[in-house]
Amino acid sequence: MQCPLLYRFRVIDKLPEKPSEAATRGTLVHAVLERLFDAPAADRTAPRARALIPGQWDRLLESKPELTELFGGDTEGERLSRWLGEAERLVERWFSLEDPTRLEPAERELFVETELESGLRLRGVIDRIDVAPTGDVRIVDYKTGKAPRPEYAEGPLFQMKFYALVIWRLKGIVPRRLQLVYLGSGDVLTYDPVVADLERVERKLLALWEAIALATETGDWRPRPTKLCGWCDHQAVCPEFGGTPPVYPLSVRPAGSGEDGQGTMGPDRAEAGRPVALEGL
């Protein structure tokens, strides 16, 4: 949805991307908030959360050694110290938005996957699921950036509706509330979905999959320039910046050749890097 060509670079070509300080900080903060709930309710305090940061950073480095590149040349450790301090401030802000001593999440960092009647698989990882004594379900997602302006709020909400659709198809339950917690700005945005919302999302996903399937078969992946292009790692191979994409690694079927493969999930799509599912990030 952001950029078809970027989707190709990531999913089909699997071009490497440099780790970023912002994305890595988000991963670190998510790990801290997940692990905090391991402690008894009374011990879920801001000092305890801050104390988790160094250990979780070490675990992240152990699992992804390439992250050491983020602070290459930082011999005095000043950049790393400043970066960890920013993570601390984000974690502390969370305590002004939610009270973890009153929360007992039913799930944390939950991997979910379902298959629609069309055969399209949906999967993602949900930051937190709360279940009230009444059985009402709340899906919570942490964002380490700032809340978007109202005219740009639909993008993050679409992600949450995606998760709600998966839960609905898996459990037959429409989540009572979708909640976005923006640690960068201290905002909490909520949305209460209904069945009609989720049906619309499902139709949109099916249309999106058909577009992906067609582009996969024809090799026609077009760039969609936006302000986000400035942060893209693939400018050197993007036509918008004078670059040439790598040779397309899949066989190409000219558009309108008469073969009807759009939206199917046959075994051939799992070969040679073909996408086989839609993922919520």
C-alpha positions in Angstrom: 0.0 0.0 0.0 2.9 2.4 0.7 4.9 1.6 -2.4 4.5 -1.5 -4.7 8.2 -1.3 -5.8 9.3 -1.3 -2.2 7.2 -4.4 -1.6 9.0 -6.1 -4.4 12.4 -5.1 -3.1 11.6 -6.5 0.3 9.5 -9.6 -0.4 10.6 -10.8 -3.8 14.2 -9.5 -4.2 14.8 -9.6 -0.4 17.2 -6.7 -0.7 19.1 -6.0 2.6 18.2 -2.9 4.6 20.3 -1.2 7.2 19.1 -1.2 10.7 17.8 2.2 11.9 18.0 3.7 15.3 14.3 4.5 15.4 13.1 1.0 14.4 15.6 -0.7 16.8 14.6 1.6 19.6 11.0 0.6 19.0 11.9 -3.1 19.1 13.8 -2.5 22.4 10.9 -0.6 24.0 8.4 -3.3 22.9 10.6 -6.0 24.5 10.8 -4.0 27.8 7.0 -3.5 28.0 6.4 -7.2 27.2 8.9 -8.4 29.9 7.6 -6.0 32.5 4.4 -8.1 32.8 6.5 -11.0 33.9 6.7 -9.3 37.3 3.9 -9.3 39.9 1.5 -6.4 39.5 2.8 -4.4 42.4 6.3 -4.5 41.0 5.5 -3.1 37.6 7.0 0.3 38.2 8.8 2.8 36.1 12.2 2.2 37.8 11.8 -1.5 37.2 11.0 -0.9 33.6 14.0 1.3 33.2 16.2 -1.3 34.8 15.1 -3.8 32.1 16.5 -1.7 29.3 20.2 -2.7 29.4 19.5 -6.4 29.7 17.0 -6.3 26.8 19.4 -4.4 24.7 22.1 -7.1 25.3 19.6 -9.8 24.3 18.7 -7.8 21.1 22.4 -7.6 20.2 22.9 -11.3 20.9 20.0 -12.2 18.5 20.9 -9.6 15.9 24.7 -8.8 16.0 24.3 -6.6 12.9 22.8 -3.9 15.2 26.3 -3.1 16.5 26.6 -1.2 13.2 24.2 1.4 14.6 26.9 2.9 16.8 30.0 2.1 14.9 32.7 4.7 15.7 31.0 5.8 18.9 34.2 5.1 20.9 33.0 7.2 23.9 29.6 5.6 24.0 27.9 9.0 23.9 25.5 8.2 21.0 24.5 4.9 22.6 24.0 6.5 26.0 21.8 9.2 24.4 19.8 6.6 22.4 19.2 4.4 25.5 18.1 7.6 27.3 15.5 8.2 24.7 14.3 4.6 25.1 14.0 5.3 28.9 11.9 8.4 28.3 9.5 6.4 26.0 9.1 3.7 28.6 8.5 6.2 31.4 5.9 8.0 29.3 3.9 4.8 29.1 3.2 4.9 32.8 1.3 8.2 32.3 -0.9 6.5 29.7 -1.6 3.1 31.2 -1.3 1.6 34.7 0.3 -1.8 34.4 -0.5 -2.7 38.0 -4.2 -2.9 37.0 -3.6 -4.9 33.8 -3.2 -8.6 33.3 -2.8 -9.2 29.6 -4.3 -12.4 28.2 -1.6 -12.4 25.5 1.7 -10.5 24.7 3.5 -10.5 21.4 1.0 -13.0 20.1 1.6 -14.5 16.6 -1.8 -15.0 14.9 -2.6 -16.6 11.5 -5.8 -17.5 9.8 -6.9 -18.4 6.3 -9.9 -16.7 4.6 -12.4 -18.6 2.5 -10.6 -17.3 -0.6 -7.5 -19.2 0.5 -5.6 -16.0 1.4 -3.6 -16.4 4.6 -3.3 -13.5 7.0 -0.8 -13.3 9.8 0.8 -10.9 12.2 2.1 -10.3 15.7 -0.2 -8.4 18.2 1.6 -6.5 21.0 -1.0 -7.1 23.6 -4.5 -8.6 24.0 -6.6 -7.7 27.1 -9.7 -9.7 28.0 -12.2 -8.2 30.4 -14.2 -10.3 32.9 -17.2 -9.8 30.6 -15.2 -11.4 27.8 -14.7 -8.2 25.8 -11.4 -8.2 23.9 -9.1 -5.2 23.5 -6.2 -5.2 21.1 -3.4 -2.9 22.1 -0.5 -1.8 19.9 2.5 0.3 21.1 3.9 3.0 18.8 7.1 4.7 19.7 6.5 7.6 17.3 4.1 10.5 17.6 0.3 10.2 16.9 -0.5 11.1 13.3 -2.7 14.0 12.4 -6.3 13.0 12.0 -6.1 13.0 8.2 -3.3 10.4 8.4 -4.8 8.2 11.1 -6.4 5.7 8.8 -3.1 3.9 8.1 -2.4 2.8 11.7 -6.1 2.0 12.2 -6.0 -0.2 9.1 -3.3 -2.3 10.8 -5.5 -2.6 13.9 -8.5 -3.6 11.9 -6.3 -6.2 10.1 -5.6 -7.7 13.5 -9.2 -7.5 14.5 -10.2 -9.3 11.3 -7.7 -12.1 12.1 -9.1 -12.5 15.6 -12.7 -12.5 14.3 -12.0 -15.2 11.8 -10.0 -17.2 14.3 -12.2 -17.0 17.3 -15.5 -15.7 16.0 -15.2 -12.7 18.3 -15.2 -9.1 17.2 -12.8 -7.2 19.5 -14.6 -4.6 21.6 -11.8 -2.0 21.2 -8.7 -1.3 19.2 -6.1 0.9 21.1 -3.0 2.6 19.8 -0.6 3.9 22.4 1.7 6.5 21.0 4.7 6.8 23.4 6.3 9.5 21.3 3.6 12.1 21.9 1.7 10.6 24.8 -1.6 10.0 23.0 -3.9 7.1 23.1 -6.2 6.5 20.1 -9.1 4.1 20.3 -11.6 2.7 17.9 -14.5 0.3 18.5 -15.0 -1.9 15.4 -18.1 -3.6 14.2 -18.6 -6.5 11.8 -19.2 -4.2 8.8 -15.7 -2.6 9.4 -14.0 -6.0 9.3 -15.9 -7.1 6.2 -14.7 -4.0 4.4 -11.2 -4.7 5.5 -11.5 -8.2 4.2 -12.7 -7.0 0.8 -9.8 -4.5 0.7 -7.3 -7.2 1.5 -8.6 -9.4 -1.2 -8.4 -6.6 -3.7 -4.9 -5.8 -2.5 -3.9 -9.5 -2.9 -5.2 -9.5 -6.4 -3.0 -6.5 -7.2 0.0 -8.3 -5.6 -0.7 -11.4 -7.6 -1.0 -9.5 -10.9 2.2 -7.6 -10.2 4.0 -10.8 -9.3 3.0 -12.5 -12.5 3.7 -9.5 -14.8 6.7 -8.1 -13.0 5.0 -4.6 -13.1 5.9 -3.1 -9.7 5.7 0.7 -9.8 7.2 3.2 -7.3 4.9 5.4 -5.4 6.8 8.5 -4.4 6.0 10.0 -1.0 7.8 11.9 1.7 8.9 8.6 3.1 11.2 8.1 0.1 13.8 10.1 2.0 14.2 7.2 4.5 14.3 4.4 1.9 17.4 2.2 1.7 16.8 1.4 -2.0 17.1 4.7 -3.7 20.1 3.5 -5.7 17.9 0.9 -7.5 14.7 3.0 -7.7 13.8 4.7 -11.0 12.5 7.7 -9.1 16.1 8.4 -8.1 17.7 7.5 -11.4 18.4 3.9 -10.4 17.7 0.6 -12.2 15.9 -2.3 -10.3 17.7 -5.6 -10.2 16.7 -8.2 -12.8 13.3 -9.5 -11.9 13.9 -13.0 -10.4 10.6 -14.6 -11.4 9.2 -15.7 -14.7 7.0 -13.0 -16.3 3.5 -13.5 -17.8 2.5 -10.5 -20.0 -0.6 -8.8 -18.8 -3.7 -10.0 -20.6 -2.2 -13.3 -21.7 -5.4 -15.1 -20.9 -4.1 -17.0 -17.8 -6.2 -16.5 -14.8 -4.0 -16.8 -11.7 -4.9 -13.7 -9.8 -5.6 -14.3 -6.1 -4.9 -18.0 -6.1 -2.6 -19.7 -3.6 -1.2 -22.6 -5.6 2.2 -24.2 -4.8 3.9 -22.2 -7.6 3.5 -19.0 -5.5 5.7 -20.4 -2.8 8.6 -20.9 -5.2 11.3 -18.5 -6.1 10.3 -15.9 -3.5 6.7 -15.5 -4.5 4.6 -14.0 -1.7 2.1 -16.4 -0.2 0.4 -14.3 2.5 -0.3 -10.8 3.8 1.3 -9.8 7.0 0.3 -7.1 9.5 3.3 -5.3 10.9 
